[in-house]
Amino acid sequence: MTFSDTEQPVHFHISLNVADIPRSVEFFAKVFGISATKQREDYAKFELDNPPLTLSLEPVDPGERGALNHLGFRLNSAEELVALQRRLELAGISSQREEGVECCYAKQSKFWLHDPDQNLWEMYLLEGDLEHRGAGQVPEAVCGEMKANAAGPTSKAIDCSSGREQNAQQKWAHRLGQSLTIPADLTSESLDEVALQGSFNAEGTADEVRPFLKQVANCLKPGGTLNLHCLTGDRRVTEVLNLAGPASVVKQVPVLESLLADLEAAGFERISLTTYRSQACFTVGEAELRETRMQARKPEPVSESIVNVVYLGPFAELSLDQGLTLKRGRQTMLPANVYQQLQASSLAESLIEIQAATSPVSCSS
C-alpha cells in the first residue's frame, strides 16, 4: 500500500505492553543492535531504519491485557495524514482525529481507528519531542486493556517431574466487544477469579449488567474474586458518546452508584474501589467519566464458629456487607470467617477479640 509519493518511507509503528521497561529495553537493544531512542521510567521507544519501524514500550502487565497495545504508521507530513484520513473516511472507515496532542513524551497529530477484530490503529505525525509524558495516553490506560484477546477459561500448572497438569487457580476473562454470556463449559462454582475488562462499556448492555453479574457470581467458587475494570460516570450520560482516541470504543458508561447496586444485588460482598481518581478522564455534558477498577468477593459459607469482638471507633458504628453492624464499645458476636476478613483489612486495629476469663486477671499484670 502506497502512503506517499516521496522517497522517505513511512515508519510502521507497534506499541507493546511490557512488565518491566528496563528489562525489555535491554532485550530489544541486543536484538536490534542499537540503544533506545527514548527511555523514561514509564516509556521507551526504538527507531529502526532497516526495517523502518518505531517500537514503543508501555509499562502495562501483559498478563492482564496481552502484549499488543496498538499498531499504526508514522507519516511524514500533515498533508499525508489528512489525505490518508480522507481516503479512509470515503471508504467507509470511521476514525477519531486528535490535533497537537501531547503523548508519549512527544507532540503529535493523529487519528485512531479499529480494524474488524477491534485492534487499535494509530496514524500519526510526530511534531516534536517533549520532556514530559503528556496526558494524551491516559485514555489508553482506560481502554487499551479492553482490546486484549480474551483469556482462556482456566489456567493450569505443569508438574515438571511428571509432565502432568496440576490444577491451579481457575480464571476467566471477559472483554469489551464480546457478548455478555458465560461459556457453556463454565459450570457452577468452577472459577476462582473472573476479570471483566470494559464489559459494561459496550453499546446496549445497560439492561444486561445485573443478570450477567448474577451469572458470574454463580460460576465463582465461594470466596472467589471478581475484578472489574471500566469507565464509569458520576451521573447518567444523555449525550451520544464520541470520545477521543482509544476511548472511541466506549459506547456506554454505567453510573458508578448503579453499578455498585448491581454488584450487591448479584450477591457480591467486600466490594472496594481499587482505582478511582480525583480527576475525570472525560466530561460529557455534566457527567464526569473516570477509570474505575473494583474488586468484589462471592460470600463464603457462614462459619459456625463465633468470635466476640468490640469495635473501638472512631466512628459510632460500622455496617458490614453481611448485614451486621458493629457499634463502638459494644460487644458483638461475629462468624469467625467474617472476623478473619476484618483482621486482614485496614480495620484490624479498630477491633479487639474478647477472651473469656477463666481466672481472676489483674489489668496491671
C-alpha positions as a Markdown table, in Angstrom:
| # | Residue | x | y | z |
|---|---|---|---|---|
| 1 | Met | 0.0 | 0.0 | 0.0 |
| 2 | Thr | 1.4 | 3.4 | -1.0 |
| 3 | Phe | 1.1 | 6.2 | 1.6 |
| 4 | Ser | 3.4 | 8.7 | -0.1 |
| 5 | Asp | 5.0 | 9.6 | -3.4 |
| 6 | Thr | 8.1 | 10.8 | -1.6 |
| 7 | Glu | 11.2 | 8.6 | -1.2 |
| 8 | Gln | 11.1 | 8.9 | 2.6 |
| 9 | Pro | 9.5 | 5.7 | 3.9 |
| 10 | Val | 6.5 | 5.6 | 6.2 |
| 11 | His | 7.5 | 4.0 | 9.6 |
| 12 | Phe | 5.5 | 1.1 | 10.8 |
| 13 | His | 4.6 | 1.6 | 14.5 |
| 14 | Ile | 3.8 | -1.0 | 17.1 |
| 15 | Ser | 3.3 | -0.5 | 20.8 |
| 16 | Leu | 3.9 | -3.4 | 23.2 |
| 17 | Asn | 2.8 | -3.8 | 26.9 |
| 18 | Val | 5.8 | -4.9 | 28.9 |
| 19 | Ala | 6.0 | -5.8 | 32.6 |
| 20 | Asp | 9.5 | -4.3 | 33.1 |
| 21 | Ile | 10.7 | -1.3 | 31.0 |
| 22 | Pro | 14.4 | -1.6 | 31.8 |
| 23 | Arg | 14.5 | -5.4 | 31.2 |
| 24 | Ser | 12.7 | -5.1 | 27.9 |
| 25 | Val | 14.9 | -2.2 | 26.7 |
| 26 | Glu | 18.0 | -4.3 | 27.4 |
| 27 | Phe | 16.5 | -7.2 | 25.5 |
| 28 | Phe | 15.5 | -5.2 | 22.4 |
| 29 | Ala | 18.7 | -3.2 | 22.4 |
| 30 | Lys | 20.5 | -6.6 | 22.0 |
| 31 | Val | 18.0 | -7.8 | 19.3 |
| 32 | Phe | 18.2 | -4.6 | 17.2 |
| 33 | Gly | 21.9 | -3.8 | 17.9 |
| 34 | Ile | 21.0 | -0.1 | 18.9 |
| 35 | Ser | 20.2 | 1.8 | 22.0 |
| 36 | Ala | 16.7 | 3.1 | 22.8 |
| 37 | Thr | 16.0 | 6.4 | 21.1 |
| 38 | Lys | 14.0 | 7.5 | 24.2 |
| 39 | Gln | 13.8 | 5.9 | 27.6 |
| 40 | Arg | 11.9 | 7.1 | 30.6 |
| 41 | Glu | 10.7 | 5.3 | 33.8 |
| 42 | Asp | 7.2 | 4.8 | 32.2 |
| 43 | Tyr | 8.0 | 4.7 | 28.5 |
| 44 | Ala | 10.6 | 3.7 | 25.9 |
| 45 | Lys | 11.0 | 3.8 | 22.1 |
| 46 | Phe | 13.2 | 2.3 | 19.4 |
| 47 | Glu | 13.6 | 3.9 | 16.0 |
| 48 | Leu | 14.8 | 1.5 | 13.3 |
| 49 | Asp | 15.8 | 2.5 | 9.7 |
| 50 | Asn | 16.0 | -1.0 | 8.4 |
| 51 | Pro | 13.3 | -2.1 | 8.5 |
| 52 | Pro | 11.6 | 1.2 | 9.1 |
| 53 | Leu | 10.0 | 0.6 | 12.5 |
| 54 | Thr | 9.0 | 2.6 | 15.5 |
| 55 | Leu | 8.6 | 0.3 | 18.6 |
| 56 | Ser | 7.3 | 1.8 | 21.8 |
| 57 | Leu | 7.1 | 0.0 | 25.2 |
| 58 | Glu | 4.3 | 0.7 | 27.7 |
| 59 | Pro | 4.6 | -0.3 | 31.4 |
| 60 | Val | 1.5 | -2.5 | 31.5 |
| 61 | Asp | 1.4 | -6.1 | 32.7 |
| 62 | Pro | 0.9 | -8.2 | 29.5 |
| 63 | Gly | -0.7 | -10.9 | 31.7 |
| 64 | Glu | -3.7 | -8.6 | 32.1 |
| 65 | Arg | -4.0 | -7.1 | 28.6 |
| 66 | Gly | -1.9 | -9.2 | 26.3 |
| 67 | Ala | 1.3 | -8.0 | 24.7 |
| 68 | Leu | -0.2 | -5.8 | 21.9 |
| 69 | Asn | -1.1 | -2.3 | 22.9 |
| 70 | His | -1.7 | -0.8 | 19.4 |
| 71 | Leu | -0.3 | -0.6 | 15.9 |
| 72 | Gly | 0.0 | 2.1 | 13.3 |
| 73 | Phe | 2.0 | 4.2 | 10.9 |
| 74 | Arg | 4.1 | 7.3 | 11.5 |
| 75 | Leu | 3.6 | 9.6 | 8.5 |
| 76 | Asn | 5.9 | 12.2 | 7.1 |
| 77 | Ser | 3.7 | 15.3 | 6.7 |
| 78 | Ala | 0.4 | 16.8 | 7.7 |
| 79 | Glu | -0.7 | 16.5 | 4.1 |
| 80 | Glu | -0.1 | 12.8 | 4.1 |
| 81 | Leu | -2.1 | 12.4 | 7.4 |
| 82 | Val | -5.0 | 14.4 | 6.1 |
| 83 | Ala | -5.1 | 12.6 | 2.7 |
| 84 | Leu | -5.0 | 9.2 | 4.4 |
| 85 | Gln | -7.8 | 10.0 | 6.8 |
| 86 | Arg | -9.9 | 11.4 | 3.9 |
| 87 | Arg | -9.4 | 8.3 | 1.8 |
| 88 | Leu | -10.3 | 6.0 | 4.7 |
| 89 | Glu | -13.4 | 8.1 | 5.6 |
| 90 | Leu | -14.6 | 8.0 | 1.9 |
| 91 | Ala | -14.1 | 4.2 | 2.0 |
| 92 | Gly | -16.5 | 4.0 | 5.0 |
| 93 | Ile | -13.9 | 3.5 | 7.8 |
| 94 | Ser | -14.6 | 5.9 | 10.7 |
| 95 | Ser | -11.8 | 7.4 | 12.7 |
| 96 | Gln | -11.2 | 9.9 | 15.5 |
| 97 | Arg | -8.9 | 12.8 | 14.9 |
| 98 | Glu | -6.6 | 14.5 | 17.6 |
| 99 | Glu | -4.7 | 17.7 | 16.9 |
| 100 | Gly | -1.5 | 18.6 | 18.7 |
| 101 | Val | -1.9 | 16.0 | 21.4 |
| 102 | Glu | 0.9 | 15.6 | 24.0 |
| 103 | Cys | 1.5 | 11.9 | 24.3 |
| 104 | Cys | 4.5 | 9.6 | 24.9 |
| 105 | Tyr | 6.9 | 12.4 | 25.5 |
| 106 | Ala | 6.1 | 13.9 | 22.1 |
| 107 | Lys | 3.6 | 16.3 | 20.4 |
| 108 | Gln | 1.6 | 14.5 | 17.7 |
| 109 | Ser | -1.4 | 15.0 | 15.4 |
| 110 | Lys | -3.1 | 11.7 | 14.7 |
| 111 | Phe | -6.3 | 9.7 | 14.2 |
| 112 | Trp | -7.4 | 6.4 | 15.6 |
| 113 | Leu | -9.4 | 3.6 | 14.1 |
| 114 | His | -10.2 | 0.0 | 14.8 |
| 115 | Asp | -9.9 | -3.0 | 12.5 |
| 116 | Pro | -12.7 | -5.6 | 12.2 |
| 117 | Asp | -11.1 | -7.6 | 15.1 |
| 118 | Gln | -11.1 | -4.4 | 17.2 |
| 119 | Asn | -7.3 | -4.0 | 17.2 |
| 120 | Leu | -6.4 | -0.3 | 17.7 |
| 121 | Trp | -4.5 | 1.5 | 14.9 |
| 122 | Glu | -2.8 | 4.9 | 15.3 |
| 123 | Met | -1.9 | 7.0 | 12.2 |
| 124 | Tyr | 0.2 | 9.9 | 13.4 |
| 125 | Leu | 2.6 | 12.7 | 12.6 |
| 126 | Leu | 5.5 | 13.4 | 15.0 |
| 127 | Glu | 5.6 | 17.2 | 15.6 |
| 128 | Gly | 8.3 | 17.3 | 18.3 |
| 129 | Asp | 9.7 | 15.8 | 21.4 |
| 130 | Leu | 8.7 | 16.8 | 25.0 |
| 131 | Glu | 10.3 | 16.4 | 28.4 |
| 132 | His | 7.0 | 15.3 | 30.0 |
| 133 | Arg | 4.8 | 12.4 | 29.0 |
| 134 | Gly | 1.6 | 14.3 | 28.3 |
| 135 | Ala | -2.0 | 13.4 | 29.1 |
| 136 | Gly | -2.8 | 12.1 | 25.6 |
| 137 | Gln | -2.1 | 8.5 | 26.6 |
| 138 | Val | -4.4 | 8.5 | 29.6 |
| 139 | Pro | -7.4 | 7.2 | 27.7 |
| 140 | Glu | -5.4 | 4.3 | 26.6 |
| 141 | Ala | -4.8 | 3.3 | 30.1 |
| 142 | Val | -8.6 | 3.3 | 30.5 |
| 143 | Cys | -9.5 | 1.5 | 27.3 |
| 144 | Gly | -6.4 | -0.3 | 25.9 |
| 145 | Glu | -7.0 | -3.3 | 28.1 |
| 146 | Met | -10.4 | -3.7 | 26.6 |
| 147 | Lys | -8.9 | -4.6 | 23.3 |
| 148 | Ala | -6.9 | -7.6 | 24.5 |
| 149 | Asn | -7.7 | -11.0 | 23.4 |
| 150 | Ala | -9.9 | -13.0 | 25.9 |
| 151 | Ala | -8.0 | -15.3 | 28.2 |
| 152 | Gly | -9.0 | -18.9 | 28.3 |
| 153 | Pro | -11.4 | -20.1 | 30.9 |
| 154 | Thr | -8.8 | -21.9 | 33.0 |
| 155 | Ser | -5.1 | -21.9 | 33.9 |
| 156 | Lys | -3.1 | -24.9 | 34.7 |
| 157 | Ala | 0.3 | -25.7 | 36.2 |
| 158 | Ile | 2.7 | -28.4 | 35.0 |
| 159 | Asp | 4.4 | -30.7 | 37.3 |
| 160 | Cys | 7.9 | -30.8 | 35.7 |
| 161 | Ser | 8.8 | -34.1 | 37.3 |
| 162 | Ser | 5.9 | -36.0 | 35.8 |
| 163 | Gly | 4.7 | -33.7 | 33.0 |
| 164 | Arg | 1.2 | -33.9 | 34.3 |
| 165 | Glu | -1.2 | -31.0 | 34.5 |
| 166 | Gln | -1.9 | -29.9 | 38.1 |
| 167 | Asn | -5.0 | -27.9 | 39.0 |
| 168 | Ala | -4.2 | -24.2 | 39.5 |
| 169 | Gln | -6.5 | -21.3 | 40.0 |
| 170 | Gln | -9.3 | -21.4 | 37.5 |
| 171 | Lys | -9.7 | -18.0 | 35.9 |
| 172 | Trp | -11.9 | -16.5 | 33.1 |
| 173 | Ala | -11.7 | -13.0 | 31.5 |
| 174 | His | -14.4 | -11.2 | 29.6 |
| 175 | Arg | -13.7 | -8.1 | 27.5 |
| 176 | Leu | -15.5 | -5.3 | 25.7 |
| 177 | Gly | -16.9 | -6.4 | 22.4 |
| 178 | Gln | -17.8 | -10.0 | 23.5 |
| 179 | Ser | -21.4 | -10.9 | 24.1 |
| 180 | Leu | -22.4 | -10.9 | 27.8 |
| 181 | Thr | -22.7 | -14.6 | 28.0 |
| 182 | Ile | -21.0 | -17.3 | 30.1 |
| 183 | Pro | -19.2 | -20.1 | 28.1 |
| 184 | Ala | -21.0 | -23.4 | 28.3 |
| 185 | Asp | -18.0 | -25.1 | 29.8 |
| 186 | Leu | -18.0 | -22.9 | 32.8 |
| 187 | Thr | -20.1 | -24.7 | 35.4 |
| 188 | Ser | -21.5 | -23.5 | 38.7 |
| 189 | Glu | -18.8 | -22.7 | 41.3 |
| 190 | Ser | -16.0 | -23.6 | 39.0 |
| 191 | Leu | -13.9 | -20.4 | 39.0 |
| 192 | Asp | -11.6 | -18.8 | 41.5 |
| 193 | Glu | -11.4 | -15.5 | 39.7 |
| 194 | Val | -13.2 | -13.5 | 37.0 |
| 195 | Ala | -12.0 | -10.4 | 35.2 |
| 196 | Leu | -14.4 | -8.1 | 33.4 |
| 197 | Gln | -12.5 | -5.6 | 31.3 |
| 198 | Gly | -14.7 | -2.9 | 29.8 |
| 199 | Ser | -17.6 | -5.4 | 29.6 |
| 200 | Phe | -20.2 | -2.8 | 30.5 |
| 201 | Asn | -18.9 | -0.1 | 28.2 |
| 202 | Ala | -20.3 | -1.8 | 25.1 |
| 203 | Glu | -23.4 | -0.4 | 23.4 |
| 204 | Gly | -26.7 | -1.9 | 24.5 |
| 205 | Thr | -25.5 | -3.6 | 27.7 |
| 206 | Ala | -27.3 | -1.4 | 30.3 |
| 207 | Asp | -30.1 | -3.9 | 31.0 |
| 208 | Glu | -27.8 | -6.9 | 30.9 |
| 209 | Val | -25.4 | -5.8 | 33.7 |
| 210 | Arg | -27.3 | -7.2 | 36.7 |
| 211 | Pro | -28.3 | -10.6 | 35.1 |
| 212 | Phe | -24.7 | -11.1 | 33.8 |
| 213 | Leu | -23.2 | -10.3 | 37.2 |
| 214 | Lys | -25.5 | -12.9 | 38.8 |
| 215 | Gln | -24.3 | -15.5 | 36.2 |
| 216 | Val | -20.7 | -14.6 | 37.1 |
| 217 | Ala | -21.4 | -15.0 | 40.8 |
| 218 | Asn | -22.9 | -18.4 | 40.1 |
| 219 | Cys | -19.7 | -19.5 | 38.3 |
| 220 | Leu | -17.4 | -18.3 | 41.1 |
| 221 | Lys | -16.5 | -20.6 | 44.0 |
| 222 | Pro | -17.4 | -19.3 | 47.5 |
| 223 | Gly | -14.8 | -16.7 | 48.3 |
| 224 | Gly | -13.9 | -16.3 | 44.6 |
| 225 | Thr | -12.8 | -12.9 | 43.3 |
| 226 | Leu | -14.3 | -10.6 | 40.7 |
| 227 | Asn | -12.1 | -7.9 | 39.3 |
| 228 | Leu | -13.9 | -5.3 | 37.2 |
| 229 | His | -12.4 | -2.5 | 35.1 |
| 230 | Cys | -14.4 | 0.0 | 33.1 |
| 231 | Leu | -15.2 | 3.7 | 32.5 |
| 232 | Thr | -18.0 | 4.9 | 34.9 |
| 233 | Gly | -19.9 | 8.2 | 35.3 |
| 234 | Asp | -21.0 | 10.1 | 38.3 |
| 235 | Arg | -24.4 | 10.5 | 36.6 |
| 236 | Arg | -26.2 | 9.2 | 33.5 |
| 237 | Val | -24.8 | 10.3 | 30.2 |
| 238 | Thr | -27.6 | 11.5 | 27.9 |
| 239 | Glu | -25.4 | 12.7 | 25.0 |
| 240 | Val | -24.1 | 10.4 | 22.3 |
| 241 | Leu | -20.6 | 9.3 | 23.2 |
| 242 | Asn | -17.9 | 10.4 | 20.9 |
| 243 | Leu | -14.7 | 10.1 | 23.0 |
| 244 | Ala | -11.3 | 10.7 | 21.6 |
| 245 | Gly | -8.5 | 8.3 | 20.8 |
| 246 | Pro | -8.6 | 4.7 | 22.1 |
| 247 | Ala | -11.7 | 5.6 | 24.2 |
| 248 | Ser | -13.7 | 5.9 | 21.0 |
| 249 | Val | -14.6 | 2.2 | 21.5 |
| 250 | Val | -16.6 | 3.2 | 24.6 |
| 251 | Lys | -20.3 | 3.5 | 23.7 |
| 252 | Gln | -21.9 | 3.3 | 27.1 |
| 253 | Val | -20.9 | 4.4 | 30.6 |
| 254 | Pro | -22.7 | 2.9 | 33.6 |
| 255 | Val | -23.3 | 5.2 | 36.6 |
| 256 | Leu | -21.0 | 4.2 | 39.4 |
| 257 | Glu | -23.7 | 4.1 | 42.1 |
| 258 | Ser | -25.9 | 1.9 | 39.9 |
| 259 | Leu | -23.0 | -0.5 | 39.2 |
| 260 | Leu | -22.3 | -0.8 | 42.9 |
| 261 | Ala | -26.0 | -1.6 | 43.5 |
| 262 | Asp | -25.9 | -4.2 | 40.7 |
| 263 | Leu | -22.9 | -5.9 | 42.4 |
| 264 | Glu | -24.7 | -6.0 | 45.7 |
| 265 | Ala | -27.9 | -7.3 | 44.1 |
| 266 | Ala | -25.9 | -10.1 | 42.4 |
| 267 | Gly | -24.8 | -11.2 | 45.9 |
| 268 | Phe | -21.2 | -9.8 | 46.0 |
| 269 | Glu | -19.7 | -8.5 | 49.2 |
| 270 | Arg | -16.4 | -6.8 | 50.3 |
| 271 | Ile | -16.7 | -4.5 | 47.3 |
| 272 | Ser | -14.0 | -1.9 | 47.0 |
| 273 | Leu | -12.8 | 0.7 | 44.5 |
| 274 | Thr | -9.2 | -0.1 | 43.9 |
| 275 | Thr | -8.9 | 2.7 | 41.2 |
| 276 | Tyr | -11.0 | 5.9 | 41.2 |
| 277 | Arg | -9.1 | 9.1 | 40.6 |
| 278 | Ser | -9.9 | 12.6 | 41.7 |
| 279 | Gln | -9.6 | 14.0 | 38.2 |
| 280 | Ala | -12.0 | 12.8 | 35.5 |
| 281 | Cys | -10.7 | 11.3 | 32.3 |
| 282 | Phe | -13.5 | 12.8 | 30.2 |
| 283 | Thr | -16.5 | 15.1 | 30.7 |
| 284 | Val | -19.6 | 14.6 | 28.6 |
| 285 | Gly | -22.3 | 17.3 | 29.3 |
| 286 | Glu | -22.4 | 17.5 | 33.1 |
| 287 | Ala | -21.2 | 13.9 | 33.6 |
| 288 | Glu | -17.7 | 13.2 | 34.7 |
| 289 | Leu | -16.2 | 9.9 | 33.4 |
| 290 | Arg | -13.5 | 8.1 | 35.4 |
| 291 | Glu | -11.4 | 5.0 | 35.0 |
| 292 | Thr | -12.8 | 2.6 | 37.6 |
| 293 | Arg | -11.4 | -0.6 | 39.0 |
| 294 | Met | -13.3 | -2.7 | 41.6 |
| 295 | Gln | -12.8 | -5.9 | 43.4 |
| 296 | Ala | -15.6 | -7.9 | 45.0 |
| 297 | Arg | -15.9 | -11.4 | 46.6 |
| 298 | Lys | -18.5 | -14.1 | 46.4 |
| 299 | Pro | -19.7 | -14.8 | 50.0 |
| 300 | Glu | -18.2 | -17.8 | 51.8 |
| 301 | Pro | -20.5 | -20.1 | 53.9 |
| 302 | Val | -21.1 | -18.6 | 57.3 |
| 303 | Ser | -18.7 | -20.1 | 59.8 |
| 304 | Glu | -20.3 | -22.0 | 62.7 |
| 305 | Ser | -17.5 | -20.7 | 64.9 |
| 306 | Ile | -18.2 | -17.4 | 66.7 |
| 307 | Val | -15.9 | -14.7 | 67.8 |
| 308 | Asn | -16.8 | -12.0 | 70.4 |
| 309 | Val | -15.4 | -8.6 | 69.4 |
| 310 | Val | -15.5 | -4.9 | 70.4 |
| 311 | Tyr | -15.3 | -2.1 | 67.8 |
| 312 | Leu | -13.0 | 0.6 | 69.2 |
| 313 | Gly | -14.1 | 3.5 | 67.0 |
| 314 | Pro | -13.5 | 6.3 | 65.9 |
| 315 | Phe | -17.0 | 6.1 | 64.3 |
| 316 | Ala | -20.2 | 5.5 | 66.1 |
| 317 | Glu | -20.9 | 2.3 | 64.1 |
| 318 | Leu | -19.8 | 0.3 | 61.1 |
| 319 | Ser | -22.2 | -1.6 | 58.8 |
| 320 | Leu | -20.8 | -4.7 | 57.2 |
| 321 | Asp | -21.9 | -6.3 | 53.9 |
| 322 | Gln | -23.2 | -9.4 | 55.8 |
| 323 | Gly | -26.0 | -7.2 | 57.3 |
| 324 | Leu | -24.1 | -6.9 | 60.6 |
| 325 | Thr | -23.5 | -3.7 | 62.5 |
| 326 | Leu | -20.6 | -3.0 | 64.8 |
| 327 | Lys | -21.3 | -0.3 | 67.4 |
| 328 | Arg | -18.5 | 1.4 | 69.2 |
| 329 | Gly | -17.7 | 0.0 | 72.6 |
| 330 | Arg | -20.3 | -2.8 | 72.4 |
| 331 | Gln | -19.5 | -6.5 | 72.2 |
| 332 | Thr | -20.7 | -8.1 | 69.0 |
| 333 | Met | -20.7 | -11.8 | 68.0 |
| 334 | Leu | -19.2 | -12.3 | 64.6 |
| 335 | Pro | -18.8 | -15.5 | 62.5 |
| 336 | Ala | -15.1 | -16.5 | 62.6 |
| 337 | Asn | -14.6 | -16.1 | 58.9 |
| 338 | Val | -16.1 | -12.5 | 58.9 |
| 339 | Tyr | -13.7 | -11.6 | 61.8 |
| 340 | Gln | -10.8 | -13.0 | 59.8 |
| 341 | Gln | -11.7 | -10.9 | 56.8 |
| 342 | Leu | -11.8 | -7.8 | 59.0 |
| 343 | Gln | -8.4 | -8.7 | 60.5 |
| 344 | Ala | -7.0 | -8.8 | 57.0 |
| 345 | Ser | -8.3 | -5.3 | 56.3 |
| 346 | Ser | -7.5 | -1.8 | 57.4 |
| 347 | Leu | -10.0 | -2.2 | 60.2 |
| 348 | Ala | -7.8 | -4.7 | 62.1 |
| 349 | Glu | -6.5 | -2.2 | 64.6 |
| 350 | Ser | -10.1 | -1.0 | 65.4 |
| 351 | Leu | -11.2 | -4.4 | 66.7 |
| 352 | Ile | -10.3 | -6.5 | 69.7 |
| 353 | Glu | -11.3 | -10.0 | 70.4 |
| 354 | Ile | -12.9 | -10.5 | 73.8 |
| 355 | Gln | -11.4 | -13.5 | 75.6 |
| 356 | Ala | -13.4 | -15.4 | 78.2 |
| 357 | Ala | -11.7 | -15.1 | 81.5 |
| 358 | Thr | -11.1 | -18.5 | 83.3 |
| 359 | Ser | -9.5 | -16.9 | 86.4 |
| 360 | Pro | -9.2 | -13.5 | 88.0 |
| 361 | Val | -6.9 | -11.3 | 86.0 |
| 362 | Ser | -5.1 | -8.1 | 87.1 |
| 363 | Cys | -5.1 | -5.4 | 84.5 |
| 364 | Ser | -1.7 | -4.2 | 85.7 |
| 365 | Ser | -0.1 | -7.6 | 85.2 |
